[in-house]
């Protein structure tokens, strides 16, 4: 598995997922889950009613990378908006953590 290829191929999904976190939009009581499909190296966002619900396959080819849920009371002035730089909200560090998770799947 080529982690750099997976990260580059799915850069928009990764950006969108993190933007949902940084903007506070994903803290509405739902569970936002990020999955890697090992069959085609795609990453998708799935939304479930709670963390107690998730997607899986019998052959293990669908892997949950991370999830966020709950509620957030961050002041609106501190939340990400489209005009901001996601790196100011920890995007690069978050990408590093996702990369490490994908790398660990190879072990």
Secondary structure, DSSP 8 states (H G I E B T S, - for coil): --HHHHHHHTHHHHHHHHHHHHTSTT-EEEEEEEEEETTTTEEEEEEESSTT-----TTS-EEEEEEEEEE----GGGS--TTS-GGGGTHHHHHHHHHHHHHHHT-
